[in-house]
Amino acid sequence: MKKSCHCGNIIVEYPDDNAFEIARQCGCHYCSAAGPTYVSNPYVPVSFQVIDKSQQKITRQGSGTAQFHECINCGLVLVTSEIESANYCVLNAKTLGIDVSAVDPNVRNFTGESIKDRLARRKLSWSPVCELT
């Protein structure tokens, strides 16, 4: 399955259209302002490509353990985190137009979570990134 942000600058690929069922919402300050709904599946590898890197903005928030990949034209597309020399990600279903069967009504806030616990949680629940280009 191939999806992209609205302008086509950031392209995301994963093997199955039914790979993601439930989207989640993060309640941190940054995500609350951006309004994403995130999807991931630890058994579904994801690759992504940026066509024009000058149109991409990468920021770090809070603990600095994740990179927020934004298209300057379309907004937040995905979030990556490097854990033990491997990359993991969550995708913004809204920006990529990924159909999900439901959005979890419980907004999550991980502000008090230790970095060790945060990385462990991501490793178990985020999608592995198989290629960054």
C-alpha positions as CSV (number, residue, x, y, z in Angstrom):
1,M,0.0,0.0,0.0
2,K,1.4,3.4,-0.9
3,K,0.1,6.6,0.7
4,S,1.4,10.1,0.8
5,C,0.8,13.5,2.3
6,H,-1.7,15.6,0.3
7,C,1.0,17.2,-1.9
8,G,2.9,13.9,-2.5
9,N,6.2,15.0,-0.9
10,I,6.4,12.4,1.8
11,I,5.5,8.9,0.6
12,V,4.8,6.0,3.0
13,E,4.6,2.3,2.1
14,Y,3.4,-0.7,4.0
15,P,2.3,-4.2,2.8
16,D,-1.5,-4.3,3.6
17,D,-4.4,-1.9,3.4
18,N,-5.9,-3.5,6.5
19,A,-2.7,-3.2,8.5
20,F,-4.1,-0.6,10.9
21,E,-7.4,-0.9,12.7
22,I,-7.5,1.6,15.5
23,A,-6.0,5.1,15.6
24,R,-4.8,6.7,18.8
25,Q,-4.5,10.2,20.0
26,C,-1.6,11.7,22.0
27,G,-2.4,14.4,24.5
28,C,1.0,16.1,24.8
29,H,1.2,19.8,24.1
30,Y,2.7,19.3,20.6
31,C,0.2,16.7,19.4
32,S,-2.8,18.4,20.9
33,A,-2.0,21.4,18.7
34,A,-1.4,19.3,15.6
35,G,-4.4,17.0,16.1
36,P,-3.0,13.8,14.6
37,T,-4.5,10.3,15.0
38,Y,-1.7,7.8,15.0
39,V,-1.6,4.2,13.7
40,S,1.1,1.6,14.0
41,N,1.4,-2.2,14.0
42,P,4.5,-3.9,15.4
43,Y,4.1,-6.6,12.7
44,V,3.8,-4.3,9.8
45,P,7.0,-2.8,8.4
46,V,6.9,0.7,7.0
47,S,9.2,2.5,4.6
48,F,9.0,6.2,3.7
49,Q,10.6,8.5,1.2
50,V,10.9,12.3,1.1
51,I,10.9,13.7,-2.4
52,D,12.0,17.2,-1.7
53,K,13.8,17.4,1.7
54,S,13.6,21.3,1.6
55,Q,9.9,20.8,2.0
56,Q,10.3,18.6,5.1
57,K,10.6,19.8,8.7
58,I,11.9,17.5,11.4
59,T,11.4,18.5,15.0
60,R,12.0,16.9,18.4
61,Q,9.6,17.6,21.3
62,G,9.5,16.8,25.0
63,S,12.1,14.1,25.8
64,G,13.7,14.4,22.4
65,T,13.5,10.7,21.7
66,A,11.3,11.0,18.7
67,Q,11.5,12.9,15.4
68,F,8.3,14.5,14.1
69,H,8.4,14.5,10.3
70,E,6.3,17.3,8.8
71,C,5.6,18.3,5.3
72,I,5.7,22.1,5.1
73,N,2.6,22.0,2.9
74,C,0.5,19.3,4.6
75,G,1.5,19.1,8.3
76,L,2.6,16.2,10.5
77,V,3.0,12.9,8.5
78,L,4.8,10.5,10.8
79,V,6.9,10.2,14.0
80,T,10.1,8.1,14.2
81,S,12.1,6.9,17.1
82,E,15.5,5.1,17.1
83,I,15.6,2.3,19.6
84,E,18.7,0.1,20.0
85,S,19.9,1.0,16.4
86,A,16.5,0.2,14.8
87,N,13.9,2.8,13.8
88,Y,10.2,2.6,14.6
89,C,7.3,4.8,13.6
90,V,3.7,5.8,14.0
91,L,1.8,7.3,11.0
92,N,-0.6,10.2,11.1
93,A,-3.7,8.5,9.6
94,K,-5.4,11.9,9.0
95,T,-2.6,13.3,6.9
96,L,-2.0,10.1,5.0
97,G,-5.7,9.3,4.4
98,I,-5.4,5.9,6.1
99,D,-8.8,4.3,6.8
100,V,-9.3,3.0,10.2
101,S,-12.2,1.2,11.8
102,A,-12.1,3.3,14.9
103,V,-10.4,6.1,16.8
104,D,-9.6,5.2,20.4
105,P,-11.5,7.9,22.5
106,N,-8.9,7.8,25.2
107,V,-6.4,10.5,24.6
108,R,-2.9,9.3,25.9
109,N,-0.5,11.6,27.7
110,F,3.0,10.1,28.3
111,T,4.5,13.2,29.9
112,G,5.5,11.5,33.2
113,E,6.8,8.3,31.6
114,S,10.5,7.5,32.0
115,I,12.6,7.5,28.8
116,K,13.4,3.8,29.4
117,D,9.6,2.9,29.6
118,R,8.8,5.2,26.7
119,L,11.3,3.5,24.4
120,A,10.2,0.0,25.6
121,R,6.5,0.9,24.8
122,R,7.4,2.2,21.4
123,K,9.4,-0.9,20.5
124,L,6.4,-3.1,21.4
125,S,3.7,-1.1,19.7
126,W,5.2,1.1,16.9
127,S,5.8,-0.2,13.3
128,P,9.4,-1.1,12.4
129,V,10.9,1.2,9.7
130,C,12.5,-0.9,7.1
131,E,13.8,1.9,4.9
132,L,14.4,5.7,5.2
133,T,15.1,7.5,2.0
